[in-house]
């Protein structure tokens, strides 16, 4: 299972994912090169592995070996969803995306790296 597929498996297992995806459907429309998707997924996985609850969930998914097949995965939407409990990500009335770290993980350099990448990829950021 690729890092993108693993992230999508974690997100889609959450009952709130469908509603979130519907609310922020504009993130689904952001087209990213495969290399950017892979880098963002790898960085996000590293960040999630530092969070005990997510690390256990990742281990269960990776050992299950179930693949999502050839599904088109909206990686930016998936990453924003998975980080929503640790970051406040919102759109201002002017259309600009804003970030606020609510829970600092162990590696602040990693969270800054992921936030910088997301900010560069979001439309209107």
C-alpha positions in Angstrom: 0.0 0.0 0.0 1.4 3.4 -0.9 1.6 6.3 1.5 -1.2 8.1 -0.4 -3.4 5.0 -0.1 -2.6 4.5 3.6 -3.6 8.1 4.3 -6.8 7.7 2.4 -7.6 4.5 4.3 -7.2 6.2 7.6 -9.3 9.2 6.5 -12.1 7.1 4.9 -12.4 4.9 8.0 -13.5 8.0 9.9 -17.3 8.5 9.9 -16.8 12.3 9.6 -14.8 12.1 6.4 -17.7 12.1 4.0 -19.3 15.3 5.6 -15.9 17.0 5.7 -15.2 16.1 2.0 -18.6 17.5 1.1 -18.0 20.7 3.0 -14.6 21.3 1.5 -15.2 19.9 -1.9 -13.0 22.6 -3.5 -9.9 20.8 -2.0 -10.9 17.8 -4.1 -10.4 19.9 -7.2 -6.8 20.7 -6.6 -4.7 18.7 -9.0 -1.2 17.9 -7.9 1.6 16.1 -9.7 2.2 12.6 -8.5 5.6 13.5 -7.0 4.0 16.3 -4.9 1.3 13.9 -3.7 3.8 11.3 -2.7 6.0 13.9 -0.8 3.0 15.4 1.0 1.7 11.9 1.9 5.1 10.7 3.2 5.5 13.9 5.4 2.0 13.6 6.7 2.5 9.9 7.6 5.7 10.8 9.5 3.7 13.4 11.4 0.8 11.1 12.2 3.2 8.4 13.4 4.3 10.8 16.2 0.7 10.8 17.5 0.0 7.7 19.6 -3.6 7.2 18.5 -2.8 7.7 14.8 0.3 5.6 15.0 -1.7 2.5 16.2 -4.3 3.1 13.5 -1.5 3.3 10.8 0.0 0.0 12.0 -3.4 -1.8 11.8 -4.0 -0.5 8.3 -0.5 -1.3 7.0 -0.7 -4.8 8.4 -4.1 -5.5 6.9 -2.6 -5.1 3.5 -5.8 -4.0 1.9 -5.3 -1.7 -1.0 -7.7 0.9 -2.3 -7.0 -0.2 -5.9 -6.9 2.4 -8.7 -9.0 5.0 -6.9 -8.4 8.7 -7.6 -7.4 10.0 -4.1 -7.8 13.7 -3.3 -4.6 13.9 -1.3 -4.9 17.5 -0.2 -8.4 17.0 1.1 -7.3 13.8 2.9 -4.3 15.5 4.6 -6.3 18.5 5.7 -9.0 16.2 7.1 -6.5 14.0 9.0 -4.7 17.1 10.6 -7.9 18.9 11.5 -7.8 17.9 15.2 -4.2 19.2 15.5 -4.4 22.2 13.3 -7.2 24.7 12.8 -7.5 25.2 9.1 -10.1 27.7 8.0 -10.8 30.0 5.1 -11.2 33.7 5.8 -14.1 35.7 4.3 -11.6 37.0 1.8 -10.8 33.4 0.6 -7.4 33.1 2.2 -6.5 29.9 4.1 -5.3 30.3 7.6 -3.5 27.8 9.9 -3.3 27.6 13.7 -1.4 24.7 15.4 -3.6 23.6 18.3 -1.5 20.6 19.5 2.2 20.6 19.0 3.6 17.3 18.0 7.1 16.2 19.1 8.8 17.4 15.9 7.9 21.1 15.2 10.1 21.2 12.2 8.0 18.5 10.6 4.7 20.2 11.2 6.1 23.4 9.8 7.3 21.5 6.7 3.8 20.0 6.2 2.1 23.4 6.8 4.3 25.1 4.3 3.6 22.5 1.7 -0.1 22.7 2.3 -0.1 26.5 2.2 1.7 26.4 -1.2 -0.8 24.0 -2.6 -4.1 25.5 -1.4 -5.8 27.8 -3.9 -5.9 31.4 -2.6 -3.4 30.7 0.2 
